[in-house]
């Protein structure tokens, strides 16, 4: 008997599939309980680590042991003629099917929940690609039927005001962290990074940028680094008249930069009348990378990738 056939006979594949389905459901339950009970955000990572470590253990036991009417025995101690692995396999099939049904129901319920929470209003007013956005003729004003959704916003790349080697990457990383946090809120329509970053280092009026991207609000700001200190200025601008709806300046250490990013994203959301509960704040907090050196390295890699594929 080949190794593949032996793996099938011992139900190793079935155990692996059942384990994966059960692990997914456990992760969903962990996420729900974390939000409801305000548990530590690191709980999900710990559960993932335990599940990853548990997979090879489960597969080993499926290979080396067999469930018999007398209990669990080593596979080599079970007479092939008396083996009940076919019956065990059928039971595992039923467990897998039931688990997949639950997975489908959970995914459907989650999709329905986000659909009902999505803000009302037209969502096709913004160009679907960067090229479409650039080729479109900005009008500065729009007819009432063409107005973008009320809670639409674009986060423009923050300007790096200092000249350190990594300061530009740091500013881009901070911008993307804020953008990713806002995208976790179903009440907001946030312009994609590719579209927003097309306007990096381009000195254009806010109204023109907003009209091109099809949004009502624009976030812009600046970053200045000096050693371990950083000054971050951010402002939320209403595109129709260019007025500032919110603005603030933060003087912090690099260790506090992610708290600043969270505060900026939260202030923007609340200014746009989004009610933030603990669950939403946690999703916003978990949206980013969470490490200064990591997101600088990420921005460098992203820039290298885009430069390498610019002509493709």
Secondary structure, DSSP 8 states (H G I E B T S, - for coil): --HHHHHHHTTHHHHHHHHHHHHHHHHHHHHHHHHHHT--TTHHHHHHHHHHHHHHHHHHHHHHEEEETTEEEEGGGS-GGG--HHHHHHHHHHHHHHHHHHHHHHHHHHHHHHHHHS--S-SSSS-SSHHHHHHS---SS--GGG---TTEEEE---EE-S--TTHHHHHHHHHHHHHHHHHT-TT-EE--HHHHHTTTT----HHHHHHHHT-SEEEEEEEEEETTEEEEEEEEEETTT--EEEEEEEEEEGGGHHHHHHHHHHHHHHHTT----HHHHHHHHTTS---HHHHHHHHHHHHHHHHHTTT-
